[in-house]
Amino acid sequence: MSTQLSDSEQDDIFDNPEEAVLLLQNEHFTSATQPALDLLGISSIKVFKSLHPAMISPEFQPDGMSSKNKADKLFSLLQQEKNISFSWQHITIKGEPFDVFVTLRLREEGASYLIDVHWKVIS
């Protein structure tokens, strides 16, 4: 399996232009839908691609656990399960929090990986 997406795989991931979807490859963002950029308060994909994933989460999640430690645990679970869902708090580029239900799907090839991230806003 290649961590490069075919056109049909990209179409499947981005089939709903109103869904907030992000692609993460080896700890770097590679793509996102406009709704994801809007939630983050980011106006361009170029700015988005320059961000590290840690920059869109607060230092601590609402349960008091550090976002980094919780993300590390979830990534370990994702490596085992390949597809997981959970609630998460993110922050906009201006630091304003918002809550989402996250679904992650992992695609691996050797030491390289690609994760498609789907967000549903929790009202």
N, CA, C and O atoms as a GROMACS GRO file, in nm:
protein
  492
    1MET      N    1   0.085  -0.119   0.000
    1MET     CA    2   0.000   0.000   0.000
    1MET      C    3   0.089   0.124   0.000
    1MET      O    4   0.185   0.132   0.076
    2SER      N    5   0.058   0.217  -0.081
    2SER     CA    6   0.135   0.340  -0.092
    2SER      C    7   0.075   0.449  -0.005
    2SER      O    8  -0.047   0.458   0.008
    3THR      N    9   0.162   0.531   0.055
    3THR     CA   10   0.111   0.644   0.131
    3THR      C   11   0.078   0.761   0.040
    3THR      O   12   0.030   0.863   0.088
    4GLN      N   13   0.103   0.747  -0.089
    4GLN     CA   14   0.057   0.845  -0.186
    4GLN      C   15  -0.085   0.804  -0.227
    4GLN      O   16  -0.108   0.688  -0.262
    5LEU      N   17  -0.178   0.896  -0.223
    5LEU     CA   18  -0.316   0.864  -0.256
    5LEU      C   19  -0.339   0.867  -0.406
    5LEU      O   20  -0.291   0.956  -0.477
    6SER      N   21  -0.412   0.769  -0.453
    6SER     CA   22  -0.455   0.771  -0.593
    6SER      C   23  -0.565   0.876  -0.607
    6SER      O   24  -0.620   0.923  -0.507
    7ASP      N   25  -0.597   0.912  -0.730
    7ASP     CA   26  -0.704   1.009  -0.753
    7ASP      C   27  -0.836   0.959  -0.696
    7ASP      O   28  -0.912   1.037  -0.639
    8SER      N   29  -0.866   0.830  -0.710
    8SER     CA   30  -0.993   0.777  -0.659
    8SER      C   31  -0.995   0.777  -0.506
    8SER      O   32  -1.099   0.801  -0.446
    9GLU      N   33  -0.880   0.750  -0.443
    9GLU     CA   34  -0.874   0.756  -0.296
    9GLU      C   35  -0.894   0.900  -0.249
    9GLU      O   36  -0.963   0.923  -0.150
   10GLN      N   37  -0.833   0.997  -0.319
   10GLN     CA   38  -0.854   1.137  -0.281
   10GLN      C   39  -0.999   1.176  -0.300
   10GLN      O   40  -1.055   1.248  -0.217
   11ASP      N   41  -1.060   1.130  -0.408
   11ASP     CA   42  -1.202   1.159  -0.430
   11ASP      C   43  -1.287   1.102  -0.318
   11ASP      O   44  -1.382   1.167  -0.273
   12ASP      N   45  -1.254   0.981  -0.270
   12ASP     CA   46  -1.329   0.919  -0.161
   12ASP      C   47  -1.316   1.001  -0.033
   12ASP      O   48  -1.415   1.022   0.038
   13ILE      N   49  -1.196   1.046  -0.003
   13ILE     CA   50  -1.172   1.122   0.120
   13ILE      C   51  -1.240   1.259   0.113
   13ILE      O   52  -1.300   1.304   0.211
   14PHE      N   53  -1.230   1.324  -0.002
   14PHE     CA   54  -1.282   1.460  -0.018
   14PHE      C   55  -1.416   1.463  -0.091
   14PHE      O   56  -1.451   1.564  -0.152
   15ASP      N   57  -1.493   1.352  -0.083
   15ASP     CA   58  -1.618   1.343  -0.161
   15ASP      C   59  -1.727   1.438  -0.112
   15ASP      O   60  -1.816   1.473  -0.188
   16ASN      N   61  -1.720   1.481   0.012
   16ASN     CA   62  -1.818   1.575   0.064
   16ASN      C   63  -1.747   1.708   0.090
   16ASN      O   64  -1.679   1.721   0.192
   17PRO      N   65  -1.762   1.805   0.002
   17PRO     CA   66  -1.688   1.931   0.017
   17PRO      C   67  -1.730   2.012   0.139
   17PRO      O   68  -1.666   2.111   0.173
   18GLU      N   69  -1.838   1.971   0.205
   18GLU     CA   70  -1.882   2.042   0.325
   18GLU      C   71  -1.829   1.980   0.453
   18GLU      O   72  -1.851   2.032   0.562
   19GLU      N   73  -1.757   1.867   0.440
   19GLU     CA   74  -1.702   1.799   0.557
   19GLU      C   75  -1.561   1.852   0.586
   19GLU      O   76  -1.484   1.881   0.494
   20ALA      N   77  -1.530   1.866   0.715
   20ALA     CA   78  -1.396   1.909   0.755
   20ALA      C   79  -1.304   1.788   0.755
   20ALA      O   80  -1.315   1.699   0.838
   21VAL      N   81  -1.211   1.788   0.658
   21VAL     CA   82  -1.117   1.677   0.642
   21VAL      C   83  -0.976   1.734   0.628
   21VAL      O   84  -0.954   1.834   0.560
   22LEU      N   85  -0.881   1.668   0.694
   22LEU     CA   86  -0.741   1.706   0.686
   22LEU      C   87  -0.660   1.581   0.654
   22LEU      O   88  -0.700   1.471   0.690
   23LEU      N   89  -0.547   1.598   0.586
   23LEU     CA   90  -0.454   1.488   0.562
   23LEU      C   91  -0.323   1.521   0.632
   23LEU      O   92  -0.271   1.632   0.624
   24LEU      N   93  -0.271   1.420   0.700
   24LEU     CA   94  -0.149   1.433   0.777
   24LEU      C   95  -0.052   1.324   0.731
   24LEU      O   96  -0.086   1.206   0.735
   25GLN      N   97   0.067   1.363   0.688
   25GLN     CA   98   0.167   1.265   0.646
   25GLN      C   99   0.295   1.288   0.724
   25GLN      O  100   0.357   1.394   0.715
   26ASN      N  101   0.334   1.186   0.800
   26ASN     CA  102   0.459   1.193   0.876
   26ASN      C  103   0.471   1.323   0.955
   26ASN      O  104   0.572   1.393   0.947
   27GLU      N  105   0.368   1.355   1.032
   27GLU     CA  106   0.363   1.472   1.121
   27GLU      C  107   0.354   1.606   1.050
   27GLU      O  108   0.381   1.710   1.110
   28HIS      N  109   0.316   1.606   0.922
   28HIS     CA  110   0.299   1.731   0.848
   28HIS      C  111   0.165   1.729   0.776
   28HIS      O  112   0.126   1.629   0.716
   29PHE      N  113   0.096   1.841   0.782
   29PHE     CA  114  -0.029   1.852   0.707
   29PHE      C  115   0.001   1.863   0.558
   29PHE      O  116   0.095   1.932   0.518
   30THR      N  117  -0.078   1.793   0.477
   30THR     CA  118  -0.057   1.798   0.332
   30THR      C  119  -0.177   1.855   0.257
   30THR      O  120  -0.162   1.904   0.146
   31SER      N  121  -0.297   1.848   0.318
   31SER     CA  122  -0.416   1.897   0.250
   31SER      C  123  -0.529   1.913   0.350
   31SER      O  124  -0.524   1.858   0.460
   32ALA      N  125  -0.630   1.990   0.311
   32ALA     CA  126  -0.749   2.008   0.395
   32ALA      C  127  -0.863   2.064   0.311
   32ALA      O  128  -0.840   2.130   0.210
   33THR      N  129  -0.984   2.035   0.353
   33THR     CA  130  -1.100   2.094   0.287
   33THR      C  131  -1.122   2.235   0.342
   33THR      O  132  -1.071   2.270   0.448
   34GLN      N  133  -1.198   2.314   0.269
   34GLN     CA  134  -1.226   2.451   0.312
   34GLN      C  135  -1.296   2.455   0.449
   34GLN      O  136  -1.264   2.542   0.530
   35PRO      N  137  -1.392   2.365   0.478
   35PRO     CA  138  -1.453   2.368   0.612
   35PRO      C  139  -1.352   2.348   0.725
   35PRO      O  140  -1.367   2.407   0.832
   36ALA      N  141  -1.250   2.266   0.704
   36ALA     CA  142  -1.146   2.248   0.806
   36ALA      C  143  -1.068   2.378   0.825
   36ALA      O  144  -1.042   2.420   0.937
   37LEU      N  145  -1.032   2.440   0.713
   37LEU     CA  146  -0.960   2.568   0.721
   37LEU      C  147  -1.045   2.674   0.790
   37LEU      O  148  -0.994   2.752   0.870
   38ASP      N  149  -1.175   2.676   0.760
   38ASP     CA  150  -1.266   2.773   0.822
   38ASP      C  151  -1.272   2.753   0.973
   38ASP      O  152  -1.269   2.850   1.049
   39LEU      N  153  -1.282   2.628   1.018
   39LEU     CA  154  -1.287   2.601   1.162
   39LEU      C  155  -1.160   2.651   1.232
   39LEU      O  156  -1.166   2.702   1.344
   40LEU      N  157  -1.048   2.638   1.166
   40LEU     CA  158  -0.921   2.681   1.222
   40LEU      C  159  -0.897   2.831   1.207
   40LEU      O  160  -0.804   2.886   1.267
   41GLY      N  161  -0.980   2.898   1.128
   41GLY     CA  162  -0.962   3.041   1.104
   41GLY      C  163  -0.844   3.070   1.014
   41GLY      O  164  -0.780   3.175   1.027
   42ILE      N  165  -0.814   2.977   0.923
   42ILE     CA  166  -0.700   2.991   0.834
   42ILE      C  167  -0.750   3.021   0.693
   42ILE      O  168  -0.842   2.956   0.644
   43SER      N  169  -0.688   3.119   0.628
   43SER     CA  170  -0.739   3.162   0.498
   43SER      C  171  -0.674   3.091   0.379
   43SER      O  172  -0.728   3.095   0.269
   44SER      N  173  -0.558   3.027   0.401
   44SER     CA  174  -0.493   2.964   0.285
   44SER      C  175  -0.436   2.828   0.320
   44SER      O  176  -0.395   2.803   0.434
   45ILE      N  177  -0.434   2.740   0.221
   45ILE     CA  178  -0.376   2.607   0.240
   45ILE      C  179  -0.226   2.617   0.264
   45ILE      O  180  -0.170   2.532   0.333
   46LYS      N  181  -0.162   2.719   0.209
   46LYS     CA  182  -0.017   2.738   0.230
   46LYS      C  183   0.013   2.762   0.378
   46LYS      O  184   0.106   2.704   0.433
   47VAL      N  185  -0.067   2.848   0.442
   47VAL     CA  186  -0.049   2.872   0.586
   47VAL      C  187  -0.076   2.744   0.663
   47VAL      O  188   0.000   2.708   0.754
   48PHE      N  189  -0.183   2.674   0.627
   48PHE     CA  190  -0.219   2.549   0.694
   48PHE      C  191  -0.104   2.448   0.688
   48PHE      O  192  -0.069   2.387   0.789
   49LYS      N  193  -0.046   2.431   0.571
   49LYS     CA  194   0.063   2.334   0.554
   49LYS      C  195   0.187   2.370   0.635
   49LYS      O  196   0.270   2.284   0.662
   50SER      N  197   0.200   2.496   0.674
   50SER     CA  198   0.317   2.538   0.751
   50SER      C  199   0.301   2.509   0.901
   50SER      O  200   0.397   2.522   0.977
   51LEU      N  201   0.182   2.471   0.943
   51LEU     CA  202   0.156   2.446   1.085
   51LEU      C  203   0.197   2.306   1.126
   51LEU      O  204   0.184   2.211   1.049
   52HIS      N  205   0.246   2.294   1.248
   52HIS     CA  206   0.268   2.161   1.307
   52HIS      C  207   0.136   2.122   1.374
   52HIS      O  208   0.067   2.209   1.428
   53PRO      N  209   0.100   1.994   1.372
   53PRO     CA  210  -0.028   1.952   1.433
   53PRO      C  211  -0.046   2.000   1.578
   53PRO      O  212  -0.158   2.026   1.620
   54ALA      N  213   0.061   2.010   1.654
   54ALA     CA  214   0.050   2.056   1.793
   54ALA      C  215  -0.001   2.199   1.803
   54ALA      O  216  -0.052   2.240   1.907
   55MET      N  217   0.014   2.276   1.695
   55MET     CA  218  -0.027   2.416   1.696
   55MET      C  219  -0.178   2.435   1.689
   55MET      O  220  -0.226   2.547   1.709
   56ILE      N  221  -0.254   2.329   1.661
   56ILE     CA  222  -0.399   2.344   1.651
   56ILE      C  223  -0.472   2.277   1.768
   56ILE      O  224  -0.592   2.252   1.761
   57SER      N  225  -0.397   2.247   1.876
   57SER     CA  226  -0.457   2.192   1.998
   57SER      C  227  -0.411   2.276   2.116
   57SER      O  228  -0.299   2.328   2.116
   58PRO      N  229  -0.497   2.290   2.217
   58PRO     CA  230  -0.453   2.363   2.337
   58PRO      C  231  -0.350   2.279   2.412
   58PRO      O  232  -0.334   2.160   2.383
   59GLU      N  233  -0.282   2.339   2.507
   59GLU     CA  234  -0.183   2.264   2.585
   59GLU      C  235  -0.247   2.146   2.657
   59GLU      O  236  -0.188   2.038   2.667
   60PHE      N  237  -0.369   2.168   2.709
   60PHE     CA  238  -0.440   2.063   2.782
   60PHE      C  239  -0.579   2.042   2.724
   60PHE      O  240  -0.644   2.137   2.680
   61GLN      N  241  -0.623   1.918   2.725
   61GLN     CA  242  -0.759   1.884   2.686
   61GLN      C  243  -0.853   1.910   2.804
   61GLN      O  244  -0.806   1.922   2.916
   62PRO      N  245  -0.985   1.920   2.782
   62PRO     CA  246  -1.079   1.950   2.890
   62PRO      C  247  -1.073   1.852   3.008
   62PRO      O  248  -1.111   1.887   3.119
   63ASP      N  249  -1.025   1.728   2.984
   63ASP     CA  250  -1.013   1.630   3.093
   63ASP      C  251  -0.889   1.652   3.180
   63ASP      O  252  -0.866   1.576   3.274
   64GLY      N  253  -0.809   1.755   3.148
   64GLY     CA  254  -0.689   1.787   3.225
   64GLY      C  255  -0.562   1.722   3.173
   64GLY      O  256  -0.452   1.757   3.216
   65MET      N  257  -0.574   1.628   3.080
   65MET     CA  258  -0.456   1.560   3.025
   65MET      C  259  -0.389   1.650   2.921
   65MET      O  260  -0.456   1.721   2.846
   66SER      N  261  -0.256   1.647   2.917
   66SER     CA  262  -0.186   1.729   2.817
   66SER      C  263  -0.224   1.677   2.678
   66SER      O  264  -0.235   1.557   2.657
   67SER      N  265  -0.244   1.770   2.585
   67SER     CA  266  -0.280   1.732   2.448
   67SER      C  267  -0.172   1.643   2.387
   67SER      O  268  -0.203   1.548   2.316
   68LYS      N  269  -0.045   1.673   2.414
   68LYS     CA  270   0.064   1.593   2.358
   68LYS      C  271   0.057   1.450   2.408
   68LYS      O  272   0.065   1.356   2.328
   69ASN      N  273   0.043   1.432   2.540
   69ASN     CA  274   0.039   1.296   2.595
   69ASN      C  275  -0.083   1.219   2.545
   69ASN      O  276  -0.074   1.101   2.513
   70LYS      N  277  -0.196   1.287   2.539
   70LYS     CA  278  -0.318   1.222   2.492
   70LYS      C  279  -0.306   1.186   2.343
   70LYS      O  280  -0.347   1.078   2.302
   71ALA      N  281  -0.249   1.276   2.264
   71ALA     CA  282  -0.230   1.249   2.121
   71ALA      C  283  -0.135   1.130   2.101
   71ALA      O  284  -0.157   1.047   2.014
   72ASP      N  285  -0.030   1.123   2.182
   72ASP     CA  286   0.065   1.011   2.172
   72ASP      C  287  -0.007   0.879   2.200
   72ASP      O  288   0.016   0.780   2.130
   73LYS      N  289  -0.093   0.876   2.302
   73LYS     CA  290  -0.168   0.754   2.336
   73LYS      C  291  -0.265   0.718   2.223
   73LYS      O  292  -0.278   0.601   2.188
   74LEU      N  293  -0.332   0.818   2.168
   74LEU     CA  294  -0.425   0.792   2.059
   74LEU      C  295  -0.352   0.744   1.933
   74LEU      O  296  -0.403   0.658   1.861
   75PHE      N  297  -0.233   0.798   1.907
   75PHE     CA  298  -0.156   0.753   1.791
   75PHE      C  299  -0.114   0.607   1.808
   75PHE      O  300  -0.115   0.531   1.711
   76SER      N  301  -0.075   0.569   1.930
   76SER     CA  302  -0.041   0.428   1.957
   76SER      C  303  -0.162   0.338   1.931
   76SER      O  304  -0.149   0.231   1.872
   77LEU      N  305  -0.279   0.383   1.977
   77LEU     CA  306  -0.402   0.306   1.953
   77LEU      C  307  -0.433   0.298   1.804
   77LEU      O  308  -0.473   0.194   1.753
   78LEU      N  309  -0.414   0.410   1.733
   78LEU     CA  310  -0.439   0.413   1.589
   78LEU      C  311  -0.347   0.314   1.516
   78LEU      O  312  -0.391   0.248   1.421
   79GLN      N  313  -0.223   0.303   1.558
   79GLN     CA  314  -0.131   0.209   1.495
   79GLN      C  315  -0.180   0.065   1.509
   79GLN      O  316  -0.157  -0.017   1.421
   80GLN      N  317  -0.249   0.035   1.619
   80GLN     CA  318  -0.302  -0.100   1.642
   80GLN      C  319  -0.434  -0.120   1.567
   80GLN      O  320  -0.453  -0.222   1.501
   81GLU      N  321  -0.524  -0.023   1.578
   81GLU     CA  322  -0.661  -0.038   1.528
   81GLU      C  323  -0.679   0.007   1.384
   81GLU      O  324  -0.770  -0.042   1.316
   82LYS      N  325  -0.595   0.098   1.335
   82LYS     CA  326  -0.600   0.155   1.198
   82LYS      C  327  -0.716   0.253   1.174
   82LYS      O  328  -0.714   0.326   1.075
   83ASN      N  329  -0.815   0.255   1.261
   83ASN     CA  330  -0.931   0.343   1.246
   83ASN      C  331  -0.989   0.366   1.385
   83ASN      O  332  -1.035   0.272   1.449
   84ILE      N  333  -0.986   0.492   1.433
   84ILE     CA  334  -1.039   0.522   1.566
   84ILE      C  335  -1.120   0.651   1.562
   84ILE      O  336  -1.106   0.733   1.472
   85SER      N  337  -1.206   0.667   1.663
   85SER     CA  338  -1.287   0.789   1.678
   85SER      C  339  -1.284   0.832   1.824
   85SER      O  340  -1.276   0.750   1.915
   86PHE      N  341  -1.291   0.964   1.846
   86PHE     CA  342  -1.283   1.019   1.981
   86PHE      C  343  -1.321   1.167   1.978
   86PHE      O  344  -1.326   1.228   1.871
   87SER      N  345  -1.347   1.225   2.094
   87SER     CA  346  -1.373   1.369   2.106
   87SER      C  347  -1.241   1.439   2.134
   87SER      O  348  -1.154   1.385   2.202
   88TRP      N  349  -1.228   1.561   2.080
   88TRP     CA  350  -1.103   1.636   2.094
   88TRP      C  351  -1.132   1.784   2.092
   88TRP      O  352  -1.225   1.829   2.024
   89GLN      N  353  -1.053   1.860   2.165
   89GLN     CA  354  -1.063   2.006   2.158
   89GLN      C  355  -0.945   2.058   2.077
   89GLN      O  356  -0.829   2.026   2.104
   90HIS      N  357  -0.975   2.139   1.977
   90HIS     CA  358  -0.874   2.207   1.896
   90HIS      C  359  -0.882   2.356   1.925
   90HIS      O  360  -0.971   2.402   1.996
   91ILE      N  361  -0.790   2.430   1.869
   91ILE     CA  362  -0.794   2.576   1.879
   91ILE      C  363  -0.776   2.637   1.740
   91ILE      O  364  -0.710   2.580   1.653
   92THR      N  365  -0.838   2.752   1.723
   92THR     CA  366  -0.821   2.826   1.599
   92THR      C  367  -0.681   2.889   1.598
   92THR      O  368  -0.608   2.883   1.698
   93ILE      N  369  -0.645   2.947   1.488
   93ILE     CA  370  -0.517   3.014   1.475
   93ILE      C  371  -0.504   3.128   1.577
   93ILE      O  372  -0.394   3.169   1.612
   94LYS      N  373  -0.619   3.180   1.623
   94LYS     CA  374  -0.620   3.287   1.724
   94LYS      C  375  -0.630   3.233   1.866
   94LYS      O  376  -0.636   3.311   1.961
   95GLY      N  377  -0.630   3.100   1.882
   95GLY     CA  378  -0.632   3.040   2.016
   95GLY      C  379  -0.770   3.013   2.074
   95GLY      O  380  -0.781   2.978   2.191
   96GLU      N  381  -0.875   3.030   1.993
   96GLU     CA  382  -1.011   3.007   2.042
   96GLU      C  383  -1.044   2.858   2.032
   96GLU      O  384  -1.026   2.797   1.927
   97PRO      N  385  -1.094   2.798   2.143
   97PRO     CA  386  -1.121   2.653   2.143
   97PRO      C  387  -1.249   2.617   2.068
   97PRO      O  388  -1.345   2.694   2.064
   98PHE      N  389  -1.248   2.497   2.009
   98PHE     CA  390  -1.370   2.437   1.953
   98PHE      C  391  -1.358   2.285   1.966
   98PHE      O  392  -1.248   2.229   1.959
   99ASP      N  393  -1.472   2.221   1.987
   99ASP     CA  394  -1.476   2.077   2.011
   99ASP      C  395  -1.524   2.003   1.888
   99ASP      O  396  -1.619   2.045   1.822
  100VAL      N  397  -1.457   1.890   1.860
  100VAL     CA  398  -1.493   1.808   1.744
  100VAL      C  399  -1.493   1.660   1.784
  100VAL      O  400  -1.424   1.619   1.877
  101PHE      N  401  -1.571   1.584   1.709
  101PHE     CA  402  -1.563   1.438   1.714
  101PHE      C  403  -1.473   1.401   1.597
  101PHE      O  404  -1.501   1.437   1.483
  102VAL      N  405  -1.365   1.330   1.626
  102VAL     CA  406  -1.260   1.301   1.528
  102VAL      C  407  -1.265   1.154   1.488
  102VAL      O  408  -1.280   1.065   1.572
  103THR      N  409  -1.252   1.128   1.360
  103THR     CA  410  -1.230   0.993   1.310
  103THR      C  411  -1.099   0.994   1.232
  103THR      O  412  -1.079   1.076   1.142
  104LEU      N  413  -1.010   0.902   1.269
  104LEU     CA  414  -0.880   0.890   1.204
  104LEU      C  415  -0.870   0.756   1.133
  104LEU      O  416  -0.915   0.654   1.184
  105ARG      N  417  -0.811   0.758   1.013
  105ARG     CA  418  -0.782   0.634   0.941
  105ARG      C  419  -0.635   0.638   0.901
  105ARG      O  420  -0.588   0.734   0.842
  106LEU      N  421  -0.565   0.531   0.936
  106LEU     CA  422  -0.421   0.522   0.912
  106LEU      C  423  -0.391   0.437   0.790
  106LEU      O  424  -0.446   0.328   0.772
  107ARG      N  425  -0.300   0.489   0.705
  107ARG     CA  426  -0.245   0.414   0.592
  107ARG      C  427  -0.094   0.415   0.612
  107ARG      O  428  -0.034   0.521   0.629
  108GLU      N  429  -0.033   0.296   0.612
  108GLU     CA  430   0.111   0.286   0.638
  108GLU      C  431   0.185   0.219   0.524
  108GLU      O  432   0.132   0.135   0.452
  109GLU      N  433   0.311   0.260   0.509
  109GLU     CA  434   0.404   0.189   0.422
  109GLU      C  435   0.542   0.204   0.483
  109GLU      O  436   0.602   0.311   0.476
  110GLY      N  437   0.592   0.096   0.543
  110GLY     CA  438   0.720   0.103   0.612
  110GLY      C  439   0.714   0.204   0.725
  110GLY      O  440   0.624   0.199   0.809
  111ALA      N  441   0.811   0.295   0.727
  111ALA     CA  442   0.816   0.397   0.832
  111ALA      C  443   0.732   0.519   0.797
  111ALA      O  444   0.722   0.612   0.877
  112SER      N  445   0.672   0.521   0.680
  112SER     CA  446   0.592   0.634   0.635
  112SER      C  447   0.444   0.608   0.661
  112SER      O  448   0.398   0.494   0.653
  113TYR      N  449   0.370   0.714   0.692
  113TYR     CA  450   0.227   0.697   0.714
  113TYR      C  451   0.149   0.818   0.664
  113TYR      O  452   0.202   0.929   0.650
  114LEU      N  453   0.022   0.793   0.639
  114LEU     CA  454  -0.072   0.897   0.600
  114LEU      C  455  -0.197   0.876   0.685
  114LEU      O  456  -0.247   0.764   0.697
  115ILE      N  457  -0.248   0.984   0.742
  115ILE     CA  458  -0.369   0.976   0.824
  115ILE      C  459  -0.473   1.070   0.764
  115ILE      O  460  -0.446   1.188   0.743
  116ASP      N  461  -0.592   1.016   0.737
  116ASP     CA  462  -0.699   1.108   0.702
  116ASP      C  463  -0.781   1.132   0.826
  116ASP      O  464  -0.819   1.039   0.898
  117VAL      N  465  -0.808   1.260   0.850
  117VAL     CA  466  -0.870   1.310   0.971
  117VAL      C  467  -1.004   1.372   0.933
  117VAL      O  468  -1.010   1.461   0.848
  118HIS      N  469  -1.110   1.324   0.994
  118HIS     CA  470  -1.245   1.377   0.968
  118HIS      C  471  -1.297   1.438   1.099
  118HIS      O  472  -1.292   1.376   1.205
  119TRP      N  473  -1.346   1.562   1.090
  119TRP     CA  474  -1.400   1.633   1.206
  119TRP      C  475  -1.549   1.654   1.190
  119TRP      O  476  -1.598   1.690   1.083
  120LYS      N  477  -1.622   1.633   1.298
  120LYS     CA  478  -1.762   1.674   1.309
  120LYS      C  479  -1.769   1.764   1.432
  120LYS      O  480  -1.732   1.722   1.542
  121VAL      N  481  -1.817   1.886   1.413
  121VAL     CA  482  -1.823   1.982   1.522
  121VAL      C  483  -1.924   1.935   1.625
  121VAL      O  484  -2.035   1.894   1.592
  122ILE      N  485  -1.884   1.943   1.753
  122ILE     CA  486  -1.973   1.913   1.864
  122ILE      C  487  -2.032   2.045   1.910
  122ILE      O  488  -1.959   2.134   1.954
  123SER      N  489  -2.162   2.058   1.900
  123SER     CA  490  -2.228   2.185   1.938
  123SER      C  491  -2.251   2.196   2.086
  123SER      O  492  -2.304   2.296   2.133
   0.00000   0.00000   0.00000
